[in-house]
Amino acid sequence: MPTNYSEVYFPVLLQIVIAMTIAAGMLGASYLLGKRSKNTVKDMPYESGIVPTGDARQRFSVRFYLVGMVFILFDIEAIFLYPWAVVYRELKMFAFVEMLIFIVLIVAGFVFIWRKGALDWSYFDRFSEKP
């Protein structure tokens, strides 16, 4: 049984040092042994097999990011349903009412963004560059 902090944390420190040494060794070996050849095809951005068009630094519509944030919010809602389902029988009606309130708030938020037109991609917003 360890008696002081140095005996307790020495294995952790040793593991961190070994991991950093292995990572540095792999990066160094890749740099020293790796083949380097430059050409225009390798320097082009990869677009999933599609020939790239335009500049890689073009501006995206705000709607693109808004849909991403909404997707994350609904994923978080789904994640909260799992622990609720596990403890539902123990908490009985209290758990049902709490989850009902939670889902009503999420649905209200969804209806709000839907009515604001955040999910409508049929027209461009005022922040996009195209008319």
N, C-alpha and C positions, 0 to 999 in steps of 0.2 A: 504494500500500500504506500503510495507516495506521501511524503510528509511535508514538502514545501512546494511553492509555486514553480520553481525551476524543474522539479521532477514531474510535475503535472503537465506543464506546457512544453517540455522538451520534445516529446514525440510530434506535437503539432508543428513546432518550429522546424523540426527535421523534415517533416513531410512537405512543408512549404518550400524549404531550400531545395529538396530533391526535385519537386515539381518545376521550380524555376530553372534549375540546372538542365533538366530534360528539355524544357521548352526552348531555352537559349541554345542548347546543343542542336536541336532539330532545326531551328532557324538558321544557325550558323552553317550547318551541313548543307541546307538547301541553298544558301547563298554561295557557298564555295563550290558545290558540285552541280548546281543547276545550270541548264543550258540557257543561254541568252541569245535570242535572235529577234531583231526588230524588223517589222514590216508594217505596211499600212493596214492590212487586214487584221492583224493582232491589235492594233491601236484603235480600231473602230469599236464603239460601244455595241454590246450584244443586245439584240432586240428580239429574242426568242425565235430566231430564224427569219425574221422579217427584215428587209433592207431598211436601215435607219433613214428617216427623213427629218429634215429640220435640225434645229439646234437642241442639244441635250439640256440646255438651261432655260427652256421655255417656261412660261408661267402657266400654272394650272388654275382652273377655276376654284373658287372657295368651296363650291359644292362638293368637289372631290374630297376635300378634307372633312367637310361636314358629314358626308355619308360614312367616312371611315370612323369618325367619332361616335356616330349613332350605332354603327355596327359593334363597336367595343362596348357601348352601354348595354346593348341587348345581350351580348355575350356574358357580361357581368350579371345581368338578371338571371340568365340560365344557370350560371354557376351557383347563385344563391339558392336556387330551387333544390339542388342536391342535398345540402345539409338539412334543409327544412324537411325534405321527404324522409330523411333518416330519423329525425326526432319528432315527427308529426304525432305518432301514437302516444308518446309520453306527455306532450303538451296539450293535446286534445283541441278544444275549441279556441284556446288562446293562440295556438300556432296557426289555425285556420284564419282567424281574424287578422292577425299580423301579416300573413302572406297575402290576404285579400287586399289590405291597405297598400302593401308594397306593389302588387300588380296593378291596382287602380292608378297609383301614381305613375308607374311606368307607361301604362296605356294612355294616360292623360298627356304625358310628355310626348308620346308618339303622335297622338292626335294633334297636339300643338305644332310640332314640326311639319306634319303633313299639311295642315291648314296654312302654315306660313309659306308652303311651296318649296321647302328644303329638299324634298325628294323628287321634285318635278324637274326632269332633265330636258324637257321639250323646248325650253327657251333659255337664252343666255342671261346671266345676271349682269348687273351694272358693273361688277368688278372684273369681268372677263375682258379680254382685249378685242374679241370679235363681236360684231353687232348682232 
